[in-house]
């Protein structure tokens, strides 16, 4: 298939949905509960609601929205640190658009900008480096965040800064890693998950092999999935087929993009510049060992956390905000007390309503009348969604 329309063929979708329903109904009958499949990636969550996929699925299949949106899992304390840097004299703070709106305990970067801080949206960390070249009398900081998908561009920018001798550029690093996160989810003692849709963009960088432990140790199937409607439906079907015959393997549905061993050049850049943090705090998930990265000693001169003094305080989310429960799969976004009321994309209380990949934002934008159907669907289930309480465990990148 070469064209986008072919990935949105309604007749093919009907065929896949028929097969999905047939297998999931059979499995659910044996399990005496729905089949639980987690889509790890926030991009998948967005696509699922954009194309109305969840509303098409049978009651015997329940999708759990995973912690795969890097903006959404950023804790308030890290936002406060970033704002503190941005408000210092002679600093230009740069970052992506979504990150500017993530609320801290006092204000977001966008609000800090309104109060006079020099905060600029960029499309790439290289844009931040260009700003540093044009403003040699200013300290230019790039607020870097994201999984392995965005790490290579940040790493290459640091290497470029070193090569060009740019001294007034630094990185406030909040990059996180996917493998320790999935492991923490799987180590939850109360977890009920039957399989995973693996993240497509992350896998483009790291390949498929890092997921082998999920099948080998935890006996859960993983299918790395693309983002078009037929990609997601085919991937769900592939997971269900494995479950139906008692298999647990790593499969690559998104093989038109994802290489088996990942992107060698991207991985080389990451390994040159970054090292694992001992631990990193996640919004709603707590501290997960080795789940974040920082600049290594060779590139410490570009580390904003070493250049600037920050509060570095762990801040709890507002009690009214239930982002943590949504991230853990304990509730759906529309079950949050402030969803669509005090918390909207225009006035977000939690990060899940900020990012376009956040589950709350996806529900708000594409849910509409479907929410009533979802409420009715959940009320018919005899088994509730099991909350996920991850355990802190050591894991390698």
C-alpha positions in Angstrom: 0.0 0.0 0.0 1.4 3.3 -1.1 -1.2 6.0 -0.4 -2.9 7.3 2.7 -6.4 6.5 1.5 -5.5 2.8 1.3 -4.8 2.9 5.1 -8.3 4.3 5.6 -10.3 1.9 3.5 -13.7 1.4 5.2 -14.4 -2.0 3.7 -11.1 -3.4 4.9 -11.8 -1.8 8.3 -15.1 -3.8 8.4 -13.3 -7.0 7.7 -10.8 -6.4 10.5 -13.4 -5.4 13.0 -15.4 -8.6 12.3 -12.3 -10.6 13.0 -11.4 -8.6 16.1 -14.9 -9.1 17.4 -14.9 -12.8 16.8 -11.6 -13.4 18.6 -12.1 -11.0 21.5 -15.6 -12.3 22.2 -14.2 -15.8 22.4 -11.3 -14.7 24.6 -13.5 -12.6 26.9 -15.8 -15.5 27.4 -12.9 -17.7 28.7 -11.4 -14.8 30.8 -14.8 -13.8 32.1 -13.8 -10.2 31.5 -12.8 -7.9 28.6 -9.5 -8.3 26.9 -7.2 -5.5 28.0 -4.7 -4.1 25.5 -2.6 -1.0 26.3 -1.6 1.4 23.5 1.6 2.8 24.9 2.0 5.8 22.6 0.1 9.0 22.9 0.1 9.3 19.1 -1.9 6.0 19.0 -4.4 7.4 21.6 -4.9 10.5 19.4 -5.5 8.4 16.3 -7.9 6.0 18.2 -10.2 8.9 19.0 -9.6 10.9 15.9 -10.9 8.1 13.8 -13.5 6.8 16.3 -11.9 3.5 16.6 -12.7 2.9 20.3 -16.4 3.4 19.6 -16.2 0.7 16.9 -14.7 -1.9 19.1 -16.7 -4.7 20.8 -17.5 -4.6 24.5 -15.2 -7.6 24.8 -12.1 -5.5 24.1 -11.0 -2.6 26.3 -8.2 -0.2 25.3 -6.0 1.1 28.2 -4.3 4.4 27.4 -0.7 4.2 28.5 1.9 6.7 29.7 3.3 7.4 26.2 2.8 11.1 26.0 6.0 12.8 27.3 4.4 16.2 27.9 1.7 14.5 29.9 4.0 12.7 32.3 6.1 15.8 33.1 5.7 16.5 36.8 4.9 20.0 38.1 8.3 20.3 39.8 10.2 20.1 36.5 7.9 22.7 35.0 8.6 25.0 38.0 12.3 24.5 37.5 12.0 25.4 33.8 10.0 28.5 34.6 12.6 29.5 37.3 15.3 29.4 34.6 13.2 31.3 32.1 12.6 34.1 34.5 16.3 34.7 35.2 17.9 37.8 33.7 19.5 37.5 30.2 17.9 34.1 29.5 16.0 33.1 26.4 14.0 29.9 27.0 13.0 27.9 23.9 10.8 24.8 23.6 8.1 23.1 21.6 4.6 24.6 21.5 2.9 22.0 23.7 5.5 22.3 26.5 4.8 26.1 26.8 1.3 25.4 28.1 2.0 22.6 30.7 0.9 24.1 34.0 3.4 24.3 36.9 2.4 24.9 40.5 2.3 28.6 39.9 2.4 29.2 36.2 3.3 27.7 32.8 6.0 28.9 30.5 3.3 30.7 28.4 2.2 32.6 31.5 5.8 33.4 32.4 6.1 34.8 28.9 3.1 37.0 29.4 4.7 38.3 32.6 7.9 39.3 30.7 10.1 36.3 30.4 11.7 35.7 27.0 10.1 32.4 26.0 10.1 31.3 22.4 8.5 28.4 20.5 10.8 26.5 18.2 10.2 23.6 15.8 13.6 22.0 16.4 16.5 22.3 18.9 18.5 23.5 16.0 16.3 26.6 16.0 17.3 27.2 19.5 21.0 26.9 18.5 20.4 29.5 15.8 18.9 31.9 18.3 22.0 31.4 20.5 24.3 32.3 17.6 22.2 35.5 17.0 22.2 36.5 20.6 25.7 35.9 22.0 25.0 38.2 25.0 22.1 35.9 26.1 22.0 32.4 27.7 19.7 30.4 25.4 18.2 27.3 27.0 16.3 24.5 25.1 13.7 22.8 27.2 14.1 19.3 25.7 11.6 16.6 26.3 10.3 13.4 24.7 11.0 9.7 24.5 13.8 8.3 22.2 11.9 9.8 19.3 13.2 13.3 20.0 16.4 12.4 21.7 18.5 12.2 18.5 17.8 15.7 17.4 18.6 17.1 20.8 21.8 15.0 20.9 22.9 16.2 17.5 22.2 19.8 18.4 24.5 19.5 21.5 27.2 18.0 19.2 26.7 20.8 16.7 27.0 23.4 19.5 30.3 21.8 20.6 31.6 21.7 17.0 30.7 25.4 16.4 32.0 26.5 19.7 28.7 27.9 20.9 29.1 28.5 24.7 25.8 30.3 25.4 23.6 27.4 24.6 22.4 24.8 27.1 19.8 22.0 27.5 17.3 21.6 30.3 16.9 17.9 29.8 13.7 16.0 30.4 14.1 13.2 27.9 12.7 9.9 29.1 13.0 6.3 28.0 10.3 3.8 27.1 11.6 0.4 28.2 12.0 1.1 32.0 8.5 2.6 31.9 6.9 -0.4 30.3 8.8 -2.6 32.8 7.4 -0.6 35.7 3.9 -1.0 34.4 4.3 -4.7 34.0 5.7 -5.1 37.5 2.5 -3.7 39.0 1.2 -6.5 41.3 -2.5 -5.6 40.5 -2.0 -5.3 36.7 -4.4 -6.9 34.3 -3.0 -6.3 30.8 -3.1 -8.9 28.1 -1.0 -7.3 25.4 0.5 -4.1 24.0 0.4 -1.9 20.9 4.1 -0.9 20.7 5.0 2.7 20.0 5.7 3.3 16.4 7.9 6.5 16.5 10.1 5.3 19.4 10.6 2.0 17.7 11.7 3.8 14.6 14.8 4.8 16.7 15.3 1.8 19.0 14.0 -1.0 16.8 12.0 -4.0 18.0 14.6 -6.0 20.0 14.4 -4.0 23.2 10.8 -5.3 23.7 11.9 -9.0 23.7 11.8 -9.1 27.5 8.0 -8.4 27.5 7.3 -11.6 25.6 10.1 -13.7 27.1 9.7 -12.8 30.8 6.1 -11.5 31.1 4.5 -13.6 28.4 2.7 -10.6 26.8 2.4 -10.1 23.1 3.6 -6.8 21.6 2.7 -5.5 18.1 4.6 -2.3 17.0 1.9 -0.3 15.3 1.5 2.5 12.8 -0.9 5.4 13.2 -3.5 5.1 10.4 -6.9 3.5 11.2 -6.0 0.2 9.4 -2.6 0.2 11.1 -4.3 0.2 14.5 -7.0 -2.3 13.6 -4.6 -4.7 12.1 -2.3 -4.4 15.1 -5.1 -5.1 17.5 -6.1 -8.2 15.4 -2.4 -9.4 15.4 -2.3 -9.1 19.3 -5.6 -11.0 19.6 -4.4 -13.7 17.2 -1.4 -14.3 19.4 -3.6 -14.4 22.6 -6.0 -16.8 20.9 -3.3 -19.4 20.3 -1.4 -18.8 23.6 1.6 -17.1 22.0 3.6 -14.1 23.2 5.9 -12.6 20.5 7.1 -9.3 19.3 5.7 -8.4 15.9 6.2 -5.4 13.7 3.1 -4.2 11.9 4.8 -0.9 11.1 7.6 -2.4 9.1 7.4 0.2 6.4 9.0 2.6 8.9 10.4 0.6 11.8 13.7 -1.3 11.2 14.4 -4.4 13.3 17.5 -3.0 14.9 16.5 0.7 14.9 18.4 3.7 13.5 22.1 3.2 14.1 23.1 6.8 13.6 20.4 8.1 16.0 21.4 5.5 18.6 25.0 6.5 18.3 24.2 10.2 18.8 22.2 9.3 21.9 24.9 7.2 23.4 27.6 9.9 22.8 25.7 12.6 24.6 23.4 11.1 27.2 23.6 8.8 30.2 20.9 7.3 32.3 19.6 9.1 35.4 19.5 7.0 38.5 15.8 7.9 38.8 13.3 10.2 37.3 9.9 11.5 38.6 6.8 10.9 36.4 3.5 12.7 36.8 1.0 10.2 38.1 3.5 7.3 38.1 6.0 8.3 40.7 9.7 7.7 40.5 11.0 5.1 38.0 14.6 4.1 38.1 16.7 4.7 35.0 13.7 6.1 33.1 15.3 9.4 32.2 18.5 10.7 30.7 20.9 13.5 31.3 24.0 15.0 29.6 27.1 13.0 30.4 30.2 14.4 32.0 31.8 15.2 28.6 28.9 17.6 27.8 28.2 18.9 31.3 29.0 22.5 30.0 25.8 22.4 28.1 23.7 21.2 31.1 21.3 23.9 32.2 20.8 22.2 35.6 24.5 22.9 36.2 24.4 26.4 34.9 21.4 27.7 36.8 20.0 27.3 40.3 16.5 25.8 40.4 14.0 24.9 43.2 14.2 21.2 42.4 11.1 20.5 44.6 8.6 17.6 44.0 5.2 19.2 43.7 1.9 17.2 43.9 -0.8 17.7 41.3 -3.9 19.7 42.4 -6.3 17.4 44.3 -9.1 18.2 41.8 -6.9 17.0 38.8 -6.9 13.3 38.2 -4.2 13.0 35.5 -2.5 10.4 37.6 -5.5 8.1 37.6 -6.0 8.5 33.9 -2.3 7.8 33.2 -2.5 4.6 35.3 -5.7 3.4 33.5 -7.7 3.7 36.7 -10.3 6.0 35.1 -11.2 7.3 31.7 -10.7 11.1 31.0 -14.4 11.9 31.1 -14.7 10.4 34.6 -12.4 13.1 36.0 -14.2 15.5 38.3 -13.0 18.6 36.4 -13.0 17.2 32.8 -14.7 19.7 30.4 -15.5 22.0 33.3 -12.6 23.6 35.1 -10.2 21.7 32.8 -10.4 22.3 29.1 -7.8 22.8 26.3 -8.1 26.6 26.8 -7.7 26.4 30.6 -5.9 23.1 31.3 -5.4 22.1 34.9 -3.5 18.9 34.0 -1.0 18.0 31.3 -3.3 15.5 29.7 -5.5 18.3 28.5 -2.5 20.3 27.1 -0.8 18.0 24.6 -2.5 17.0 21.4 -1.4 13.4 22.3 -2.9 13.6 25.8 -5.9 11.3 26.4 -8.0 14.1 27.9 -7.4 16.4 24.9 -8.2 13.6 22.5 -11.4 12.8 24.3 -12.3 16.5 24.4 -11.6 17.2 20.7 -13.1 14.0 19.2 -15.3 12.5 21.9 -18.5 14.7 21.8 -21.6 12.5 21.9 -19.5 9.4 22.0 -18.8 9.8 25.7 -22.4 8.8 26.5 -21.8 5.6 24.5 -18.6 5.0 26.4 -20.3 5.5 29.7 -23.0 3.0 28.8 -20.4 0.6 27.5 -18.4 0.7 30.8 -21.5 0.4 33.0 -22.3 -3.0 31.3 -18.9 -4.4 32.2 -18.8 -6.8 35.1 -15.1 -6.2 35.8 -13.7 -2.6 36.3 -10.5 -1.4 34.8 -7.6 -2.3 37.2 -5.6 0.6 38.4 -1.9 0.4 37.6 0.5 1.1 40.4 4.1 0.8 39.0 6.8 -0.6 41.2 10.2 1.0 41.1 12.6 -1.4 39.5 16.0 -1.1 37.9 15.9 -1.4 34.1 18.3 -0.7 31.4 17.9 1.5 28.4 
